[in-house]
């Protein structure tokens, strides 16, 4: 999901059961940790797209 689509997502009352992130760098992993502060469901990190699928 693109970051600028979050407002539309929540305005329409869509609900996520979980959230997956493919992180290739340490910065991406840090970003996922920060996102977890604002998202109260489970966030799963993956090292590759193949692992995420």
C-alpha positions as CSV (number, residue, x, y, z in Angstrom):
1,X,0.0,0.0,0.0
2,X,1.3,3.4,-0.8
3,X,1.7,5.7,2.2
4,X,-0.6,8.4,0.7
5,X,-3.4,5.8,0.4
6,X,-3.7,5.3,4.2
7,X,-6.3,8.1,4.7
8,X,-8.6,6.7,2.0
9,X,-8.1,3.2,3.4
10,X,-9.2,4.2,6.9
11,X,-11.9,6.6,5.8
12,X,-13.7,3.7,4.1
13,X,-13.4,1.6,7.2
14,X,-11.4,-1.2,5.7
15,X,-9.8,-3.5,8.2
16,X,-6.5,-5.3,8.1
17,X,-5.9,-8.6,9.9
18,X,-2.2,-8.3,9.4
19,X,0.5,-6.4,7.5
20,X,3.5,-7.7,5.7
21,X,6.7,-5.8,4.8
22,X,9.5,-6.8,2.6
23,X,12.6,-5.1,4.0
24,X,15.9,-5.3,2.1
25,X,17.9,-2.8,4.3
26,X,18.5,-2.0,7.9
27,X,16.7,1.3,7.3
28,X,13.6,-0.6,6.1
29,X,13.6,-2.7,9.2
30,X,13.8,0.4,11.4
31,X,10.9,1.9,9.4
32,X,8.8,-1.2,10.1
33,X,9.6,-0.9,13.9
34,X,8.3,2.7,13.8
35,X,5.2,1.7,11.8
36,X,4.4,-0.9,14.5
37,X,4.0,1.9,17.0
38,X,1.0,3.2,15.0
39,X,-0.5,-0.2,13.8
40,X,-2.1,-2.3,16.5
41,X,-2.2,-5.6,14.5
42,X,0.6,-8.0,13.7
43,X,3.3,-6.8,11.3
44,X,5.4,-9.5,9.7
45,X,8.8,-8.7,8.2
46,X,10.3,-10.6,5.3
47,X,13.8,-10.5,3.7
48,X,12.6,-11.3,0.2
49,X,9.4,-11.1,-1.9
50,X,9.5,-14.9,-2.4
51,X,9.5,-15.4,1.4
52,X,6.5,-13.0,1.8
53,X,4.5,-14.8,-0.8
